[in-house]
Amino acid sequence: MTTIALCQIPVSPDPAVNLMRATEALARAEGADLAIFPEATLTRYGRRITDLAEPLDGPFVSGLAQAAKQHGLSVIAGVFEPGEGRVHNTAVAIDAQGAVQAAYRKIHLFDSFGAKESDLVAPGAEPTVVELAGLRIGLVTCYDVRFPELARALVDKGAELFAVIAAWGSGPLKEDHWVTLVRARALENTMWTAAVGQAPNPAESSDGYGVGRSMLVDPLGVVRADLGTAPGVQIVRVDHEWTSTARTTLPCLQHRVL
């Protein structure tokens, strides 16, 4: 068993507020092996991200790392890194000793539903699997979940669990898209999938980001936990023996011909 804390927090424009919320969530998650936070935990989306982006040794990630070490658990969270003209939308992975083990730069940018993420964000290029909490974890950020080829690339790199982080946009049927896509990526790859989104933030609701619905989905696509829309930290358990059982029942990865 691996224990995971799904940390569904509301995100403020202010990184200091978000670091405080994240460290409070990590205190509630103590005893888990891994805590997962949303995409853009550093600050909410908007043109401010180009001014508020920080290097991975900046105060935000350093504060998360210190809290990870204090509470003895690994952390995955979304931040923005400075770039040349545009920033990178980065999922940072920190181990239980407070060391940064990986930084995945989001490959698929959200130029859809009237948004244009690529105006502010430069795309990454490398699918990333990181070893944390005794697992090989494939990192997926928000719009990435709509691209099954990325999930398969992570499988081919040896992923044993998908961590999907998001600041999912609200709108007609958008919440249904989120649930469907997360379950599909889990089922088609017979893979435990921990998906964490921003909780709605009524004080910042005009931008539409954050629908909640953080989930743990098992390798047969069954939702084992769903946090709804309220902020919260929920401890869930990943049973690795169930992965073997599911893949015996549904050996679709063995049946691949492409």
Solvent accessible surface area in square Angstrom, and as a share of the most:
residue,aa,sasa,rsa
1,M,150,0.67
2,T,8,0.05
3,T,23,0.13
4,I,0,0.00
5,A,0,0.00
6,L,0,0.00
7,C,0,0.00
8,Q,0,0.00
9,I,11,0.06
10,P,24,0.15
11,V,0,0.00
12,S,13,0.09
13,P,37,0.23
14,D,65,0.34
15,P,24,0.15
16,A,71,0.55
17,V,44,0.25
18,N,0,0.00
19,L,41,0.21
20,M,104,0.47
21,R,67,0.24
22,A,0,0.00
23,T,42,0.24
24,E,97,0.44
25,A,4,0.03
26,L,0,0.00
27,A,52,0.41
28,R,158,0.58
29,A,0,0.00
30,E,105,0.47
31,G,70,0.68
32,A,6,0.05
33,D,58,0.30
34,L,0,0.00
35,A,0,0.00
36,I,0,0.00
37,F,0,0.00
38,P,0,0.00
39,E,1,0.00
40,A,0,0.00
41,T,0,0.00
42,L,1,0.00
43,T,0,0.00
44,R,2,0.01
45,Y,28,0.11
46,G,26,0.25
47,R,170,0.62
48,R,80,0.29
49,I,0,0.00
50,T,59,0.34
51,D,123,0.64
52,L,58,0.29
53,A,15,0.12
54,E,29,0.13
55,P,70,0.44
56,L,44,0.22
57,D,119,0.61
58,G,9,0.08
59,P,97,0.61
60,F,4,0.02
61,V,3,0.02
62,S,53,0.34
63,G,16,0.16
64,L,0,0.00
65,A,13,0.10
66,Q,132,0.59
67,A,6,0.04
68,A,0,0.00
69,K,133,0.56
70,Q,133,0.59
71,H,29,0.13
72,G,46,0.45
73,L,1,0.00
74,S,3,0.02
75,V,0,0.00
76,I,0,0.00
77,A,0,0.00
78,G,0,0.00
79,V,3,0.01
80,F,0,0.00
81,E,15,0.07
82,P,68,0.43
83,G,35,0.34
84,E,182,0.82
85,G,76,0.74
86,R,90,0.33
87,V,4,0.03
88,H,26,0.12
89,N,1,0.00
90,T,0,0.00
91,A,1,0.00
92,V,0,0.00
93,A,0,0.00
94,I,0,0.00
95,D,23,0.12
96,A,29,0.22
97,Q,128,0.57
98,G,19,0.18
99,A,44,0.34
100,V,61,0.35
101,Q,90,0.40
102,A,18,0.14
103,A,41,0.31
104,Y,1,0.00
105,R,97,0.35
106,K,3,0.01
107,I,38,0.19
108,H,38,0.17
109,L,21,0.10
110,F,30,0.12
111,D,60,0.31
112,S,28,0.18
113,F,130,0.54
114,G,86,0.83
115,A,29,0.22
116,K,117,0.50
117,E,15,0.07
118,S,26,0.17
119,D,76,0.40
120,L,27,0.14
121,V,0,0.00
122,A,20,0.16
123,P,69,0.43
124,G,13,0.13
125,A,92,0.72
126,E,105,0.47
127,P,28,0.17
128,T,24,0.14
129,V,27,0.16
130,V,8,0.04
131,E,114,0.51
132,L,4,0.02
133,A,36,0.28
134,G,84,0.80
135,L,9,0.05
136,R,80,0.29
137,I,0,0.00
138,G,0,0.00
139,L,1,0.00
140,V,8,0.05
141,T,0,0.00
142,C,11,0.07
143,Y,34,0.13
144,D,1,0.01
145,V,1,0.00
146,R,60,0.22
147,F,52,0.22
148,P,56,0.36
149,E,107,0.48
150,L,8,0.04
151,A,4,0.03
152,R,62,0.22
153,A,33,0.26
154,L,0,0.00
155,V,24,0.14
156,D,97,0.50
157,K,83,0.35
158,G,33,0.32
159,A,8,0.06
160,E,80,0.36
161,L,0,0.00
162,F,1,0.01
163,A,1,0.01
164,V,1,0.01
165,I,2,0.01
166,A,0,0.00
167,A,2,0.01
168,W,7,0.03
169,G,11,0.10
170,S,64,0.41
171,G,40,0.38
172,P,129,0.81
173,L,127,0.63
174,K,9,0.04
175,E,61,0.27
176,D,85,0.44
177,H,51,0.23
178,W,0,0.00
179,V,26,0.15
180,T,78,0.45
181,L,29,0.15
182,V,0,0.00
183,R,105,0.38
184,A,32,0.25
185,R,20,0.07
186,A,0,0.00
187,L,76,0.38
188,E,51,0.23
189,N,0,0.00
190,T,0,0.00
191,M,0,0.00
192,W,1,0.00
193,T,0,0.00
194,A,0,0.00
195,A,0,0.00
196,V,0,0.00
197,G,2,0.02
198,Q,2,0.01
199,A,0,0.00
200,P,48,0.30
201,N,14,0.07
202,P,117,0.74
203,A,89,0.69
204,E,52,0.23
205,S,78,0.50
206,S,119,0.77
207,D,55,0.28
208,G,24,0.23
209,Y,51,0.19
210,G,8,0.07
211,V,14,0.08
212,G,1,0.01
213,R,54,0.20
214,S,0,0.00
215,M,0,0.00
216,L,3,0.01
217,V,0,0.00
218,D,2,0.01
219,P,0,0.00
220,L,54,0.27
221,G,2,0.02
222,V,74,0.42
223,V,50,0.29
224,R,121,0.44
225,A,10,0.08
226,D,57,0.29
227,L,27,0.14
228,G,26,0.25
229,T,75,0.43
230,A,64,0.50
231,P,83,0.52
232,G,19,0.18
233,V,25,0.14
234,Q,72,0.32
235,I,65,0.33
236,V,11,0.06
237,R,142,0.52
238,V,0,0.00
239,D,42,0.22
240,H,63,0.28
241,E,137,0.62
242,W,74,0.26
243,T,21,0.12
244,S,74,0.48
245,T,64,0.37
246,A,0,0.00
247,R,70,0.26
248,T,112,0.65
249,T,98,0.57
250,L,63,0.31
251,P,33,0.21
252,C,32,0.19
253,L,36,0.18
254,Q,144,0.64
255,H,125,0.56
256,R,84,0.31
257,V,140,0.80
258,L,192,0.96
